[in-house]
Amino acid sequence: MVEEVSVKYKGKVNVIGLLCDALKSDGSVEASKVLLAWELLDNAGANFTNILLSQSIASSMMNEISVTPTTFFVDNEGRMKGKIYTGSRSLSAWSNIIDEIL
């Protein structure tokens, strides 16, 4: 579904995935989890940008996220737009949300 949103809104919205379960408690990266994530993304045909969670992001915002997927929108000045959305949605539902934010 995220790939469909990425395609539909190309040029208007940048979709970025965040791999958030590959950090060990000491902050180091668990390579096997990163490789598995890339394999899953490839198998799903996910062509949007995906980044690895950094220790600074983990300590600043991940304590507020308890559900995956969690989605939020940020404008080009770094301000959050709309609210935080948890759970998956259909393309139609995401389109309604994005169109309202835009």
C-alpha positions in Angstrom: 0.0 0.0 0.0 2.8 2.4 0.8 4.3 1.9 -2.6 1.0 2.8 -4.2 0.9 6.0 -2.2 4.4 6.7 -3.2 3.6 6.3 -6.9 0.3 8.2 -6.8 1.8 11.2 -5.1 5.2 11.2 -6.7 6.4 14.8 -7.0 4.0 16.0 -4.3 4.8 13.7 -1.3 8.0 11.9 -0.4 7.4 8.6 1.2 10.2 7.4 3.6 10.2 4.2 5.5 12.0 3.9 8.8 13.6 0.6 9.8 13.2 0.8 13.6 13.9 -2.7 14.9 17.5 -3.2 13.8 19.3 -1.4 16.6 20.6 -3.3 19.6 20.2 -1.9 23.1 23.8 -0.6 22.9 22.9 1.4 19.8 24.8 -0.8 17.3 23.2 -2.1 14.2 22.1 -5.8 13.9 23.2 -6.5 10.3 21.0 -9.6 9.9 17.9 -7.5 10.6 18.9 -4.9 8.1 19.5 -7.6 5.4 16.1 -9.2 6.2 14.4 -5.8 5.9 16.0 -5.1 2.5 14.9 -8.5 1.3 11.3 -8.0 2.5 11.2 -4.6 0.9 12.6 -6.0 -2.4 10.1 -8.9 -2.4 7.2 -6.4 -1.7 8.4 -4.2 -4.6 8.9 -1.2 -2.3 10.8 1.3 -4.3 10.4 4.3 -1.9 13.2 5.5 0.3 13.9 3.6 3.5 16.3 4.7 6.2 17.8 3.1 9.2 16.8 4.5 12.6 19.6 6.4 14.2 20.3 6.4 17.9 19.3 10.1 18.1 15.9 9.5 16.5 15.4 6.5 18.7 16.0 8.5 21.8 14.0 11.5 20.7 10.8 10.1 19.3 10.5 6.3 19.3 9.4 6.2 22.9 6.1 7.8 21.7 5.5 5.2 19.0 4.0 1.9 20.2 2.3 0.6 17.1 3.5 -0.3 13.7 2.9 1.0 11.2 2.8 4.5 12.5 2.5 7.3 9.9 3.0 11.0 10.2 3.5 13.8 7.7 6.1 16.5 7.8 6.3 19.5 5.6 9.5 20.8 3.9 10.3 22.9 6.9 10.2 20.0 9.3 6.8 20.7 10.9 4.4 17.9 11.5 1.2 18.2 9.5 -2.1 16.5 10.5 -1.9 14.0 13.3 -0.2 10.7 14.0 -1.9 7.7 12.3 -1.5 4.2 13.5 -2.3 1.0 11.5 -2.6 0.5 7.8 -5.2 2.0 5.5 -6.4 1.6 1.9 -5.1 3.7 -0.9 -8.4 5.6 -0.9 -8.2 6.3 2.8 -4.6 7.5 2.6 -5.5 9.6 -0.4 -8.3 11.3 1.5 -5.9 12.1 4.4 -3.1 13.3 2.1 -5.4 15.4 0.0 -6.7 17.1 3.1 -3.2 17.9 4.4 -2.0 19.2 1.0 
